[in-house]
Amino acid sequence: MSAYEGSRFLHDVAVNPALRELARVMPERALSSYGLSELERALFLAGEVGRLYELGVNDFLLHNTPRFGLFGLDMATYSERMRGAASRDS
């Protein structure tokens, strides 16, 4: 996992309104300029934040996904998926 690239994408989404809107309406295109593998892109597109966290993406930055309504995530779904990752850590 390129945890750096995934985290960089989420940081850029937080500071760049144009990228944020692109990620909302054309997420594949928004992710395309980042050095992510096919699996990593698929995890983002599926909103699998728990798996992304397990692979090293910054958890603080992952919180931007429901904050900005990305990848079909709301806060409840985000929390559920992050709790699932935490329970696998135990």
ChimeraX commands (.cxc) that place a marker at each C-alpha (Angstrom):
marker #1 position 0.00,0.00,0.00 radius 0.5
marker #1 position 1.20,3.44,-0.78 radius 0.5
marker #1 position -0.10,4.84,2.49 radius 0.5
marker #1 position 1.59,8.10,1.59 radius 0.5
marker #1 position -0.31,8.42,-1.71 radius 0.5
marker #1 position -3.64,7.59,-0.08 radius 0.5
marker #1 position -3.00,10.08,2.70 radius 0.5
marker #1 position -1.82,12.69,0.21 radius 0.5
marker #1 position -5.04,12.31,-1.77 radius 0.5
marker #1 position -7.14,12.84,1.37 radius 0.5
marker #1 position -5.07,15.85,2.40 radius 0.5
marker #1 position -5.45,17.35,-1.05 radius 0.5
marker #1 position -9.21,16.78,-0.90 radius 0.5
marker #1 position -9.32,18.72,2.37 radius 0.5
marker #1 position -7.48,21.75,1.00 radius 0.5
marker #1 position -8.57,21.79,-2.65 radius 0.5
marker #1 position -12.30,22.43,-3.23 radius 0.5
marker #1 position -12.03,21.61,-6.96 radius 0.5
marker #1 position -10.50,18.20,-6.23 radius 0.5
marker #1 position -13.10,17.63,-3.51 radius 0.5
marker #1 position -15.93,18.23,-5.98 radius 0.5
marker #1 position -14.25,16.02,-8.58 radius 0.5
marker #1 position -13.96,13.27,-5.97 radius 0.5
marker #1 position -17.68,13.58,-5.31 radius 0.5
marker #1 position -18.83,13.43,-8.93 radius 0.5
marker #1 position -16.03,11.51,-10.68 radius 0.5
marker #1 position -14.11,9.63,-7.98 radius 0.5
marker #1 position -12.20,7.40,-10.41 radius 0.5
marker #1 position -10.84,10.46,-12.17 radius 0.5
marker #1 position -9.97,12.19,-8.88 radius 0.5
marker #1 position -7.92,9.17,-7.79 radius 0.5
marker #1 position -6.23,8.64,-11.16 radius 0.5
marker #1 position -3.35,11.07,-10.63 radius 0.5
marker #1 position -2.24,9.41,-7.41 radius 0.5
marker #1 position 0.16,6.47,-7.29 radius 0.5
marker #1 position -2.34,3.92,-6.02 radius 0.5
marker #1 position -2.61,0.27,-7.01 radius 0.5
marker #1 position -5.82,-1.13,-8.47 radius 0.5
marker #1 position -6.66,-2.64,-5.09 radius 0.5
marker #1 position -6.12,0.68,-3.33 radius 0.5
marker #1 position -8.30,2.53,-5.82 radius 0.5
marker #1 position -10.98,-0.15,-5.45 radius 0.5
marker #1 position -10.90,0.21,-1.65 radius 0.5
marker #1 position -11.33,3.99,-1.91 radius 0.5
marker #1 position -14.16,3.66,-4.42 radius 0.5
marker #1 position -15.92,1.10,-2.21 radius 0.5
marker #1 position -15.52,3.32,0.85 radius 0.5
marker #1 position -13.54,0.63,2.65 radius 0.5
marker #1 position -11.93,3.03,5.12 radius 0.5
marker #1 position -11.23,0.28,7.66 radius 0.5
marker #1 position -9.10,-1.62,5.16 radius 0.5
marker #1 position -7.36,1.58,4.06 radius 0.5
marker #1 position -6.56,2.31,7.71 radius 0.5
marker #1 position -5.17,-1.21,8.14 radius 0.5
marker #1 position -2.96,-0.60,5.11 radius 0.5
marker #1 position -1.54,2.56,6.64 radius 0.5
marker #1 position -3.62,5.49,5.40 radius 0.5
marker #1 position -3.75,8.21,8.05 radius 0.5
marker #1 position -6.88,7.81,10.18 radius 0.5
marker #1 position -7.24,11.55,10.77 radius 0.5
marker #1 position -7.27,12.15,7.02 radius 0.5
marker #1 position -9.64,9.23,6.43 radius 0.5
marker #1 position -12.19,11.18,8.44 radius 0.5
marker #1 position -12.47,13.51,5.43 radius 0.5
marker #1 position -14.39,10.83,3.53 radius 0.5
marker #1 position -17.69,11.16,5.44 radius 0.5
marker #1 position -17.00,14.81,6.22 radius 0.5
marker #1 position -17.16,15.61,2.52 radius 0.5
marker #1 position -19.60,12.85,1.54 radius 0.5
marker #1 position -17.08,10.90,-0.50 radius 0.5
marker #1 position -17.34,7.31,-1.73 radius 0.5
marker #1 position -20.90,6.93,-0.45 radius 0.5
marker #1 position -19.86,7.30,3.18 radius 0.5
marker #1 position -21.81,8.95,5.93 radius 0.5
marker #1 position -20.59,9.15,9.52 radius 0.5
marker #1 position -22.44,6.02,10.66 radius 0.5
marker #1 position -21.00,3.85,7.89 radius 0.5
marker #1 position -17.53,5.33,8.36 radius 0.5
marker #1 position -17.64,4.61,12.11 radius 0.5
marker #1 position -18.85,1.05,11.56 radius 0.5
marker #1 position -16.05,0.30,9.10 radius 0.5
marker #1 position -13.39,1.86,11.32 radius 0.5
marker #1 position -14.66,-0.11,14.34 radius 0.5
marker #1 position -14.40,-3.26,12.24 radius 0.5
marker #1 position -10.74,-2.47,11.57 radius 0.5
marker #1 position -10.13,-1.84,15.26 radius 0.5
marker #1 position -11.72,-5.14,16.25 radius 0.5
marker #1 position -9.45,-6.98,13.80 radius 0.5
marker #1 position -6.46,-5.36,15.52 radius 0.5
marker #1 position -7.43,-6.94,18.85 radius 0.5
marker link #1:1,2 radius 0.2
marker link #1:2,3 radius 0.2
marker link #1:3,4 radius 0.2
marker link #1:4,5 radius 0.2
marker link #1:5,6 radius 0.2
marker link #1:6,7 radius 0.2
marker link #1:7,8 radius 0.2
marker link #1:8,9 radius 0.2
marker link #1:9,10 radius 0.2
marker link #1:10,11 radius 0.2
marker link #1:11,12 radius 0.2
marker link #1:12,13 radius 0.2
marker link #1:13,14 radius 0.2
marker link #1:14,15 radius 0.2
marker link #1:15,16 radius 0.2
marker link #1:16,17 radius 0.2
marker link #1:17,18 radius 0.2
marker link #1:18,19 radius 0.2
marker link #1:19,20 radius 0.2
marker link #1:20,21 radius 0.2
marker link #1:21,22 radius 0.2
marker link #1:22,23 radius 0.2
marker link #1:23,24 radius 0.2
marker link #1:24,25 radius 0.2
marker link #1:25,26 radius 0.2
marker link #1:26,27 radius 0.2
marker link #1:27,28 radius 0.2
marker link #1:28,29 radius 0.2
marker link #1:29,30 radius 0.2
marker link #1:30,31 radius 0.2
marker link #1:31,32 radius 0.2
marker link #1:32,33 radius 0.2
marker link #1:33,34 radius 0.2
marker link #1:34,35 radius 0.2
marker link #1:35,36 radius 0.2
marker link #1:36,37 radius 0.2
marker link #1:37,38 radius 0.2
marker link #1:38,39 radius 0.2
marker link #1:39,40 radius 0.2
marker link #1:40,41 radius 0.2
marker link #1:41,42 radius 0.2
marker link #1:42,43 radius 0.2
marker link #1:43,44 radius 0.2
marker link #1:44,45 radius 0.2
marker link #1:45,46 radius 0.2
marker link #1:46,47 radius 0.2
marker link #1:47,48 radius 0.2
marker link #1:48,49 radius 0.2
marker link #1:49,50 radius 0.2
marker link #1:50,51 radius 0.2
marker link #1:51,52 radius 0.2
marker link #1:52,53 radius 0.2
marker link #1:53,54 radius 0.2
marker link #1:54,55 radius 0.2
marker link #1:55,56 radius 0.2
marker link #1:56,57 radius 0.2
marker link #1:57,58 radius 0.2
marker link #1:58,59 radius 0.2
marker link #1:59,60 radius 0.2
marker link #1:60,61 radius 0.2
marker link #1:61,62 radius 0.2
marker link #1:62,63 radius 0.2
marker link #1:63,64 radius 0.2
marker link #1:64,65 radius 0.2
marker link #1:65,66 radius 0.2
marker link #1:66,67 radius 0.2
marker link #1:67,68 radius 0.2
marker link #1:68,69 radius 0.2
marker link #1:69,70 radius 0.2
marker link #1:70,71 radius 0.2
marker link #1:71,72 radius 0.2
marker link #1:72,73 radius 0.2
marker link #1:73,74 radius 0.2
marker link #1:74,75 radius 0.2
marker link #1:75,76 radius 0.2
marker link #1:76,77 radius 0.2
marker link #1:77,78 radius 0.2
marker link #1:78,79 radius 0.2
marker link #1:79,80 radius 0.2
marker link #1:80,81 radius 0.2
marker link #1:81,82 radius 0.2
marker link #1:82,83 radius 0.2
marker link #1:83,84 radius 0.2
marker link #1:84,85 radius 0.2
marker link #1:85,86 radius 0.2
marker link #1:86,87 radius 0.2
marker link #1:87,88 radius 0.2
marker link #1:88,89 radius 0.2
marker link #1:89,90 radius 0.2
view
